[in-house]
Amino acid sequence: MRVAVFSDCHGNAIALEAVLADIEAGGGVDAHWMIGDVADMGSDPARCIALLRGLENAAVVRGNADRAVYDIDLAGEFAGIRAASDEEALTALMYLAGAAWTRGAITQADAAHLRWLEGLPLESRQTLPDGTRVLLVHAAPGRDDGPGPLPSDSDVTLRSMLAGCEADLVFTGHTHTPLDRTVDGIRLVNTGSVSNPVTDDRRAMWTLLDADHSGYRLERRFVDYDRAWYLHELGSLQHPAESKIRAFFTGDASP
């Protein structure tokens, strides 16, 4: 059983296509597991959704950015903005405008894309051939937002996040930061991000899971793509969150 595991495409179809091409070049997989943040904060959200919807044996869970697109709470957002500092308010407005832009781009391409996004589950549970129980969740068990696990977190912090998860292997995204830690027998893996990187390595990241009845192995993969062209494409669209998205590729942003 071979599975491609990845997260945080953020509307970057160029990066996602590079990942999918790398998967096929390596012999293909039996399933694709995508751990949230499919479309928002990128140049081609509809294409990302179309690519994922076209995959066979795909398990996709929702991320906070997915929920932001289909569940725009204007009253709640503006209440928070009024109470925020000028800088925080500007950032919130940029994210809100970006989510609205993404929703428009998705529905203009295919209204079924938005319905698909709305139907994504919070979590997905899988079982490997050796009986290993796998949990796919964007931020942490039970959550698609809020603090996600980071390499700097203590075992105490991670133990609290994993409490009651009822899994042996947990895959997360959200922080865009690779992680592989084991706490109390539970292995916690963050796959990094396909797009909007926060690490020094700007390439798209994904993880190959190779499993059989004797156990499983993980291999972290990195895929280069034409990031200059992607940012050129982004600029041509006058995306309302362009400056925030660009900051990911210059090392000036966090997820």
C-alpha positions in Angstrom: 0.0 0.0 0.0 1.5 3.3 -1.1 -0.1 6.6 -0.1 0.8 10.2 -1.0 0.2 12.5 2.0 0.2 16.3 1.6 -1.4 19.5 2.9 -1.8 23.2 2.4 -2.0 23.6 -1.4 -3.5 27.1 -0.8 -4.8 27.6 -4.4 -1.3 27.0 -5.9 -2.2 24.7 -8.8 1.3 24.9 -10.3 2.8 23.5 -7.1 0.1 20.9 -6.7 0.6 19.7 -10.3 4.3 19.4 -9.6 3.6 17.2 -6.6 1.2 15.0 -8.5 3.7 14.7 -11.3 6.4 13.7 -8.8 4.0 11.1 -7.4 3.4 9.6 -10.8 7.1 9.7 -11.7 7.8 7.6 -8.6 5.5 4.8 -9.7 2.2 6.2 -8.5 0.2 5.5 -5.3 -2.9 3.6 -4.2 -4.4 6.6 -2.4 -3.9 10.3 -1.9 -4.5 11.9 1.6 -4.8 15.7 1.6 -4.9 17.3 5.0 -6.7 20.6 4.4 -6.3 24.2 3.1 -7.0 23.3 -0.5 -7.9 26.6 -2.2 -7.7 29.9 -0.3 -4.7 32.3 -0.5 -3.5 31.4 -4.0 -4.0 32.2 -7.7 -6.0 29.2 -9.0 -8.3 27.7 -6.3 -10.7 26.2 -8.8 -7.9 24.3 -10.5 -6.7 22.9 -7.2 -10.1 21.6 -6.3 -10.6 20.1 -9.8 -7.3 18.3 -9.5 -8.2 16.8 -6.1 -11.7 15.9 -7.2 -10.3 14.0 -10.1 -8.1 11.8 -8.0 -9.1 8.2 -7.3 -9.1 7.0 -3.7 -8.6 10.4 -2.3 -9.3 11.3 1.3 -9.4 15.1 1.9 -10.2 16.8 5.2 -11.0 20.5 5.7 -8.7 23.2 6.9 -9.4 26.5 8.5 -8.8 28.3 5.2 -11.4 26.0 3.5 -14.0 26.8 6.1 -13.2 30.5 5.7 -14.2 30.3 2.1 -17.6 28.7 2.4 -18.5 30.1 5.9 -17.7 33.8 5.6 -19.0 35.4 8.8 -19.0 39.1 8.0 -20.6 40.2 11.3 -18.1 38.2 13.3 -15.1 39.3 11.3 -16.0 43.0 11.5 -16.6 42.7 15.3 -13.1 41.3 15.7 -11.6 43.9 13.3 -13.2 46.8 15.3 -11.5 45.5 18.5 -8.1 44.9 16.8 -5.1 47.1 16.4 -4.6 48.8 13.0 -2.1 46.2 11.8 -4.2 43.3 13.0 -7.3 44.8 11.4 -5.5 45.3 8.1 -4.3 41.6 8.1 -7.9 40.4 9.0 -9.4 42.5 6.2 -6.8 41.1 3.7 -7.7 37.5 4.7 -11.4 38.3 4.5 -11.0 39.8 1.0 -8.9 36.9 -0.1 -11.5 34.4 1.1 -14.2 36.3 -0.8 -12.1 36.4 -3.9 -11.5 32.7 -3.6 -15.2 31.9 -3.2 -16.0 34.0 -6.3 -13.3 32.2 -8.4 -14.5 28.8 -7.3 -18.2 29.4 -8.0 -17.5 31.1 -11.3 -15.5 28.0 -12.4 -18.0 25.4 -11.1 -20.6 25.8 -8.4 -20.1 22.1 -7.5 -16.6 23.0 -6.3 -18.0 25.1 -3.4 -20.4 22.3 -2.4 -17.4 19.8 -2.5 -15.5 22.2 -0.2 -18.4 22.5 2.2 -18.7 18.7 2.4 -15.1 18.1 3.6 -15.0 16.4 7.0 -13.0 17.6 10.0 -11.1 14.3 10.2 -10.5 11.1 8.3 -9.5 7.8 9.8 -7.6 5.1 8.0 -6.1 1.7 8.9 -2.9 0.4 7.5 -2.4 -3.3 6.5 -0.5 -3.9 9.8 -3.4 -2.5 11.8 -1.9 0.9 12.5 -4.7 3.4 13.2 -4.2 6.6 11.2 -5.9 10.0 11.8 -5.8 12.8 9.3 -6.7 16.3 10.7 -5.6 19.7 9.7 -4.5 21.5 12.9 -4.8 18.9 15.8 -7.2 16.2 16.8 -10.7 17.6 16.9 -9.6 21.0 15.4 -9.1 22.6 12.0 -7.7 25.8 13.5 -5.8 27.1 16.5 -2.4 26.1 17.6 -0.9 23.2 15.6 2.1 21.1 16.7 5.5 22.6 16.2 9.1 21.2 16.5 9.7 23.5 19.5 6.7 22.1 21.4 7.4 20.0 24.5 6.2 16.5 25.0 3.7 17.8 27.5 2.2 20.2 24.9 2.0 17.5 22.3 0.6 15.0 24.8 -2.2 17.4 25.5 -2.9 17.9 21.8 -3.1 14.2 21.2 -5.1 13.2 24.2 -8.0 10.9 23.3 -7.1 10.8 19.6 -7.4 7.0 19.4 -4.8 6.7 16.7 -1.2 5.4 16.4 -0.2 7.7 13.6 -1.5 11.3 13.2 -0.9 13.4 10.2 -1.4 17.2 10.4 -0.8 20.3 8.3 -1.7 23.9 9.3 1.7 25.1 10.5 3.4 24.5 7.2 6.3 23.2 9.3 7.7 19.6 8.9 7.5 17.6 12.1 8.0 13.9 13.1 7.7 13.2 16.8 6.5 10.2 18.9 4.8 10.9 22.2 3.5 8.0 24.4 3.6 5.7 21.4 1.7 8.0 19.1 3.6 9.2 16.1 2.8 12.8 15.0 3.8 13.9 11.5 3.4 17.2 9.8 3.9 17.0 6.1 5.0 20.6 5.6 3.1 22.5 2.9 2.6 22.3 -0.9 2.5 26.1 -1.0 2.9 29.2 1.0 6.1 28.0 2.7 7.4 29.2 6.1 10.6 27.2 6.0 13.9 28.1 4.3 13.1 25.4 1.8 10.5 26.9 -0.6 9.9 23.7 -2.6 6.6 21.9 -2.4 6.5 19.2 0.2 4.8 15.8 0.4 5.2 12.5 2.2 5.2 9.0 0.8 3.8 6.3 3.1 4.7 2.8 2.1 2.9 0.2 4.2 2.4 -3.6 4.3 1.5 -6.2 6.9 5.0 -5.9 8.5 4.7 -2.2 9.2 5.1 1.2 7.4 7.8 3.6 6.2 7.6 7.3 5.6 9.7 9.3 3.1 9.6 13.1 3.0 9.7 14.4 -0.6 10.5 17.9 -1.9 9.5 19.1 -5.4 10.8 22.2 -7.1 8.6 24.2 -9.5 8.6 27.6 -11.2 7.8 29.8 -8.2 8.7 33.0 -10.2 6.1 32.1 -12.7 3.6 31.4 -10.0 4.1 34.8 -8.4 3.9 36.4 -11.9 0.6 34.7 -12.4 -0.6 35.9 -9.0 0.3 39.5 -9.8 -1.6 39.5 -13.0 -4.8 38.7 -11.1 -4.6 41.6 -8.7 -5.4 39.2 -5.9 -6.5 41.2 -2.8 -4.1 39.2 -0.5 -1.2 39.3 -3.0 1.2 41.0 -0.6 0.5 38.4 2.1 0.9 35.5 -0.3 4.2 36.9 -1.7 5.5 37.2 1.9 5.5 33.4 2.2 7.9 33.1 -0.6 10.3 35.8 0.7 10.5 34.4 4.3 8.4 37.3 5.8 5.3 35.4 6.7 3.9 32.8 9.0 0.7 30.6 8.4 
